[in-house]
């Protein structure tokens, strides 16, 4: 009871009641309008008239919002009345919280655990990593073990930073997807933080993969120079990226979410796929590494397929308990988990 009362008081003092999710679901729209408004306008204003097909109605048919509105669960708090000026009033009091997309919360918790665990482990490995020069100077044969010992790209700060921002992405998404009402000021704020964290995670993943690709070609002077530059300026690059993303993300810009979110995911996917294919073609790659690479690619491939899962969940379950958001988040969680296992396998810890 005391915990519920404390939650109610905190919400009452921090947010407007209108910001919190309510039971009325009659005005909901698809999440593309919330997160990618400029993309939605472009598709409806340019693509749809050009091809004569309403793309958005294919992805989100009109009957979907009517038959399967957003899934919600009401959590009742201990009643708390705000008293003041010698009278009681109930306007704006918070006696319950409605959780939006309750089946998404386990995926968010899993993402937080994968992200923070991976970030901590990789950060500790980075600090305890042997010197590259020492490893390079040793006259050793090209066995699988010695090749693995030379895999210094796995010890770059980009990897733990990518996992850290992935955890933060899942944490901020809880408020955007499960707590606050769409279109409310609090919702818009947490959406911006979610987009910023996603973009930073994706870009760090891209830099980590770029280090892996350059390490393969480190015998060439130009590639070695770029590799060393990325290695030495890792912390500086992250500070600059964070500053730029905060500046852009917390202000209003055209194509803001599309640039910070979608574009960086595409870039990370391209660099990740290039790295994985290069590793699969490499002599001496262990079966364990090949397995985790294949598992990561397979998990990531589910992400674009998930866009149709709202329709599938509605037809199968009659609601959105296993819709686009749930499947997409789970796919990302599994992709990052297998990336973590892949790096672990490369370092021969497993």
N, C-alpha and C positions, 0 to 999 in steps of 0.2 A: 504493500500500500504506500509506504513512504517513497519507494522508487518511482511509482506511477505519479505520485503527487509532484515529485521533483521534476520529472519529465514534463508534466503539464505546465508547471511554473516557468520552466526554461523556455518552452515553446511560446508561452503567452508573452514573455518579456522580449523574445528575440524576433518573432515573426508575426505577421498578420494572419488571422484565421483564414483569410482568402488565399494565402500562399499554400496552405496545407491541402493535401488531397481530400476531396469530398466524395460522397457517395454518388452524386449525380454524374452520370457518364454520357449524357445525351449530346454533348458538344465536342466529343473527341474526334481528332483527325489523326492521320497516320504520322509516324514519327519522322518521316522525311521532311514534312513541312516544318516541324519543330527544329530539327538539326541542320537541314540544308535548304533553307528557304530560297536562296538564289538559284540553286540547281533545280528546284521544283518550278520556279517561275520560268527558267530557261526551257525546261522540258515541255511545260504547258504552252509557252508562248512561241517557241521556235520548232521544237522537234515534232510535237503533235500535229500542228498545221502542215508541216512539210511532208510527213509520211501518211497523214490522214488517219492515224491510229492514236487513241488516247493511251499512252504508255502507263500513266498512273492508274488508270482504271483496270489495266491488266494486272498490275502488281497489287493494287488495293481496290477490288471491285466494290461498288456501292453497297452491296448486300452484306459485306464483311463487317462494317461498323454497326449495322443494325442487328445482325444475328449474333455477333461475337464481340461485344465491347471489351474494353480493357479489363482484365481480371483485377479485382480489388478485395482486400480483406480488412475489416474494421477491428482495430485494437482499442479496447475501452480503457481509459485512464480513470484514476480516482477523481471524482468531481471536485473542481476547484473554482470557487467563485471570487471574482475580483470585487473587493469591497472598498468603497471610497466615498468621501463627502457625505457620510452618514446614511448612505443608502446602498442597497444591493442592486446589481444589474447583471444580466446574463448575456448581453450582446457581446460577441467576440470571445466568450469563454471557450476553453478547449477541454472537452471531456473525453475525446477519443482521437485516435490517429488512424487514418485509412491508408494502408500500405498498397501502393500501386504495384502491379506485377509481382506478387509475393513469390511466385515460382522462379523469379529471376535472382532473388537474394542468395540462394545457395551457390549459384554461379559466380556472383560477385564476391562472396566470401572465399570461394575456391581461388579466384583470381588474385585476391589480396594475399592469401597464403602462398601461392606459387610465386607471386611477385616479390614479396618481402623475403621469403626464404631464399629464392634465387639470388636476389640482390646481396643479401648478407653473405652467403657462401662465396659468391664470385668476388665480392669485395675483399674478403679475407684471403682468398687465393691470389688476388692481385697484389696485396700488400706483402704476402709471403713468397712471391714469385722470385726465382733466381734471375740474376742479371742476364740480359740477352747476349752481351758481349762474352760473358763467361761460357755460355752455352755454345756460342758460335766458334769460339777459339779452340774448343776441344776437338781432337782428332779422333772421331768415332766413326764406326761403320754405319751405313744407312739401313739399319734394322728398324722395325716398326717402333720399338721402344725409344730409340734415340731420335727418330723423326718426331715422335710425340713429345719428347722432352723439348724439342725446338719449336713447338707450336705456341710461340709467345703471343700470337694474336688472340688466344683465348684468355689472356691475362690483362687485356686492356680495360680501362675504366668504362668504355662504352657499354659493355655487357651488363655489369651491375646497375648502371644508370638506366638502361632500357628496362630491366626488371623492376627497378624502383618506381619508375613512372608508370609502368604497367599496373603495379599495385595501387598507385594513387589514382589511376584512371578508374579502376574498379571501385575504389572508395568513394570518389566523387560521383560516380554514376549512381550510387545508392540514393543520394539525395535528388539527383535529376530524374531518375526512372522510378523511384519507389516512394519518395516522401512528398515532394512539392507538386502542386497543380500546374499543368502546362499553361504557359503564357503569363504566369505570375512572376514578379520581380526575382524572387528567390530561385525559382526554376531556371530562369534565364542565366542567373549568376552561376549556378552549379553546372549548367550545360557548358558554359564558357570554360570553366575549370576542367571539366571532363574532356573537352576538345583539346585544350592546351596539353594536358597530361598524355593524351593519346598521340598527339603530334610529336612530343618530346620522346616518348617511348619508341615510336617508329623511326625517328631520325637517328637515335642512338643505336638502334638495331641496324640501320643502314650503314652507319660508320663502322660498327663492329664487323659486319660482313665485308665491307670494303677493305678493312685491315686484313681479313682472312684472304681475300683475293690478291691483295698486293704482296702478302707474305709468300704466296705461291710463286710470284714473279720477282722476288726480292733480289735476284741475281742481276737484274737490269738496274742500272744506275738511277734512271728516272723513277721507276717504281719504288726503289729503295728510299729515295729522297722523299717521296710523297708519304710512304709508310712511316718514316721517322718523323715527318712533320705532323701527321695525325697522332702519332704516339706522344710526342712531346707537348702538343697543344691540346691534349684531350680535355683537361679541366677548363682551360680557357674557352674552348669551343662550347662546352656545356654551359658555362656562365653566360656566354653571348647568346646562345640559343634560348636559354631561359628568359633573358632580358627581352629579346625580340618577341618571343611568344607571349609574354605577359603584356607587352606594349600593344601588340596586335589583338590578342585574345580578349582583353578586358575592355576594348573600345569597339566601336561600330565601324566595320569595314565591309565593302562589297566582297562577296565570295569568301567571307572570313572562315566559316567552318569548313567549307569545301577545300580551301587551301591548307589550313592547319591540320585537318583531319584526313580527308579522303586522299589528297595528293601525297601526303607523307606515308600513308598506308600503302599506296601503289608503289612508291619509291622503295619502301622497305621490302615489299613483296618481290620486286624485280631483283634487288640486290641479294635477298635471301635465296631466291631460286637459283640465281647465278652461282652463289657460293655452294649450295647443296649439290648442284650438278657437277661443279668442279671437283668437289670432294668425292663424289661417287665415281668419277672417272680416274681418280688418283690411285696410283699403285700403292699397296700397303694399307688401304683403308680397311679397318676391321669390320667384321660382320655386325658387331654391336653398334658401331657408328652408322653403318648403312641402315640398320633397322630404325634407329632414332631419327635419321634424316627422312626416311620414307614415312614414318609416323607423323613427323612434324608437317611435311608437305600435305599428307592426307587430311590432317586436322585443319590446316589453313584453307584447304580447298572447300571445306564445308561452309566457310564464311560467306562467299558469294551466293551459294545455293540457298542459304538460310533466308534470303529475301522473300521466298515463296512459302515459308513455313507458317505464316499467319493463316493462309488459306488452308494448308494441310491440317493445322491444329484445330481450326474451326470446324472442318468437315469431320475430323476423327473424334475430337473430344467435345465439341460444341462450345469451346471457349479458347482462350489464347494461353493456356497453361504451358504449352510447348511451341510458342510462336517464334517469330524472327529474332527477337531480342534474346530469348533464352538459348536458342541454338547457336546464334552468332557469338554470344559471350562464352558458351561452353567450348566452341571451336577454338576461340582465341586462348582460353585457359589451357587447353590440351596442346595447342601449338607451342606456347611458351614453356609448358612443362617438358615437352620433348626436346625443345631447343636447349633447355637446361641439362637434360639427360645427355644430349649430344655433346655439349661442351665437357661435361663430366667424363664421358667415354673417351673423348680425345685426350684428356689429361690422364687417362688410365687410372681413374679413381674407382670406377665401378668394378 
